[in-house]
Structures are given as structure tokens and as C-alpha cells.
């Protein structure tokens, strides 16, 4: 895998170093995982915001409930449910 250099503050570097030390991983891996975790957090925050917006609109909420009912049979696919992170 190729790599690159980015400029960050000394404080961010120190925090990345501490994160790496705490997890026992190389700094690059700790930073990559932190970035992925933040992207997931932002995705789910956006998802929750959109869901809340839908539920505020009675017409959209009714349509969403109908969609869930339509696809309810797909839940029996035998796959384990994945938790939605906080």
C-alpha cells in the first residue's frame, strides 16, 4: 500500500502517538482506524437525523412504515443483525 505525508499540529501528533500506544498499534493504523470510526459515526448521525426528519412528517412516516412492512420478509434471511453504533 502506498503512503503519503500530511501536516498536522504537534498536539494532533501527540494524540495520535498516545492513541497508538494505548491500542498497541502502529500510529498509521491507529490513525486510519480513528478516521474510519469517525466516518461511521458521521454516517450514522446523518442517518438518525434523516430518520427523525421522516418521522416528523406524518405522510412520510406512513410511507416508511409501509416500506418496512413490504420488506419484512427479507429479515428472515438467516443473517445475524449488525448493531447500529451510537
Secondary structure, 3 states (H helix, E strand, C coil): CCCCCCCCCHHHHHHHHHHHHHHCCCHHHHHHHHHHHHHHHHHHHHHHHHHHHHHHCHHHHHHHHHHHHHCHHHHHCCCCCCCCCC
